[in-house]
Amino acid sequence: MLIMILCFVLQQSFVAGVYYWMQSSSYQV
């Protein structure tokens, strides 16, 4: 159960990080 929660949190933070990076990179262009 703990592994599933860890995977879920990592996936959410990764998606948020990629989304934020895409927005910041689009602002730089």
N, CA, C and O atoms as a GROMACS GRO file, in nm:
protein
  116
    1MET      N    1   0.084  -0.120   0.000
    1MET     CA    2   0.000   0.000   0.000
    1MET      C    3   0.088   0.125   0.000
    1MET      O    4   0.062   0.220  -0.074
    2LEU      N    5   0.191   0.123   0.083
    2LEU     CA    6   0.279   0.240   0.090
    2LEU      C    7   0.350   0.264  -0.043
    2LEU      O    8   0.372   0.378  -0.083
    3ILE      N    9   0.384   0.155  -0.111
    3ILE     CA   10   0.452   0.168  -0.241
    3ILE      C   11   0.360   0.238  -0.341
    3ILE      O   12   0.404   0.324  -0.418
    4MET      N   13   0.233   0.202  -0.339
    4MET     CA   14   0.137   0.263  -0.433
    4MET      C   15   0.125   0.413  -0.406
    4MET      O   16   0.118   0.493  -0.499
    5ILE      N   17   0.121   0.450  -0.278
    5ILE     CA   18   0.110   0.593  -0.242
    5ILE      C   19   0.235   0.666  -0.287
    5ILE      O   20   0.226   0.778  -0.339
    6LEU      N   21   0.351   0.607  -0.267
    6LEU     CA   22   0.477   0.670  -0.309
    6LEU      C   23   0.479   0.689  -0.459
    6LEU      O   24   0.516   0.796  -0.508
    7CYS      N   25   0.440   0.588  -0.534
    7CYS     CA   26   0.438   0.597  -0.680
    7CYS      C   27   0.341   0.706  -0.724
    7CYS      O   28   0.370   0.781  -0.817
    8PHE      N   29   0.226   0.715  -0.658
    8PHE     CA   30   0.127   0.816  -0.695
    8PHE      C   31   0.182   0.956  -0.671
    8PHE      O   32   0.168   1.044  -0.756
    9VAL      N   33   0.245   0.978  -0.555
    9VAL     CA   34   0.300   1.110  -0.523
    9VAL      C   35   0.413   1.145  -0.620
    9VAL      O   36   0.420   1.259  -0.667
   10LEU      N   37   0.499   1.049  -0.651
   10LEU     CA   38   0.609   1.075  -0.745
   10LEU      C   39   0.554   1.110  -0.883
   10LEU      O   40   0.605   1.201  -0.948
   11GLN      N   41   0.452   1.038  -0.928
   11GLN     CA   42   0.393   1.064  -1.058
   11GLN      C   43   0.331   1.204  -1.062
   11GLN      O   44   0.348   1.277  -1.160
   12GLN      N   45   0.259   1.240  -0.957
   12GLN     CA   46   0.195   1.372  -0.954
   12GLN      C   47   0.300   1.482  -0.954
   12GLN      O   48   0.285   1.581  -1.026
   13SER      N   49   0.405   1.467  -0.875
   13SER     CA   50   0.508   1.571  -0.869
   13SER      C   51   0.583   1.578  -1.001
   13SER      O   52   0.624   1.687  -1.043
   14PHE      N   53   0.603   1.465  -1.069
   14PHE     CA   54   0.672   1.464  -1.197
   14PHE      C   55   0.589   1.536  -1.303
   14PHE      O   56   0.642   1.616  -1.381
   15VAL      N   57   0.459   1.507  -1.306
   15VAL     CA   58   0.370   1.573  -1.403
   15VAL      C   59   0.367   1.723  -1.376
   15VAL      O   60   0.370   1.803  -1.470
   16ALA      N   61   0.359   1.761  -1.248
   16ALA     CA   62   0.355   1.904  -1.214
   16ALA      C   63   0.487   1.970  -1.254
   16ALA      O   64   0.487   2.083  -1.302
   17GLY      N   65   0.598   1.901  -1.234
   17GLY     CA   66   0.729   1.957  -1.269
   17GLY      C   67   0.742   1.975  -1.420
   17GLY      O   68   0.791   2.078  -1.466
   18VAL      N   69   0.699   1.878  -1.496
   18VAL     CA   70   0.706   1.888  -1.643
   18VAL      C   71   0.616   2.000  -1.692
   18VAL      O   72   0.653   2.077  -1.781
   19TYR      N   73   0.495   2.010  -1.634
   19TYR     CA   74   0.401   2.114  -1.674
   19TYR      C   75   0.460   2.252  -1.644
   19TYR      O   76   0.450   2.344  -1.725
   20TYR      N   77   0.520   2.266  -1.526
   20TYR     CA   78   0.580   2.395  -1.488
   20TYR      C   79   0.699   2.428  -1.578
   20TYR      O   80   0.718   2.543  -1.618
   21TRP      N   81   0.780   2.325  -1.611
   21TRP     CA   82   0.897   2.347  -1.697
   21TRP      C   83   0.852   2.389  -1.838
   21TRP      O   84   0.914   2.476  -1.899
   22MET      N   85   0.746   2.327  -1.888
   22MET     CA   86   0.695   2.362  -2.021
   22MET      C   87   0.645   2.506  -2.022
   22MET      O   88   0.668   2.579  -2.118
   23GLN      N   89   0.576   2.547  -1.916
   23GLN     CA   90   0.525   2.684  -1.911
   23GLN      C   91   0.641   2.783  -1.902
   23GLN      O   92   0.641   2.884  -1.973
   24SER      N   93   0.739   2.755  -1.817
   24SER     CA   94   0.851   2.849  -1.800
   24SER      C   95   0.933   2.857  -1.930
   24SER      O   96   0.979   2.965  -1.967
   25SER      N   97   0.950   2.743  -1.998
   25SER     CA   98   1.028   2.744  -2.122
   25SER      C   99   0.951   2.820  -2.231
   25SER      O  100   1.012   2.887  -2.314
   26SER      N  101   0.820   2.808  -2.230
   26SER     CA  102   0.740   2.879  -2.332
   26SER      C  103   0.745   3.029  -2.305
   26SER      O  104   0.737   3.109  -2.398
   27TYR      N  105   0.758   3.067  -2.179
   27TYR     CA  106   0.768   3.210  -2.147
   27TYR      C  107   0.901   3.265  -2.194
   27TYR      O  108   0.910   3.381  -2.236
   28GLN      N  109   1.007   3.182  -2.187
   28GLN     CA  110   1.140   3.229  -2.227
   28GLN      C  111   1.146   3.255  -2.377
   28GLN      O  112   1.215   3.346  -2.422
   29VAL      N  113   1.074   3.174  -2.455
   29VAL     CA  114   1.079   3.189  -2.601
   29VAL      C  115   1.021   3.324  -2.644
   29VAL      O  116   1.017   3.354  -2.763
   0.00000   0.00000   0.00000
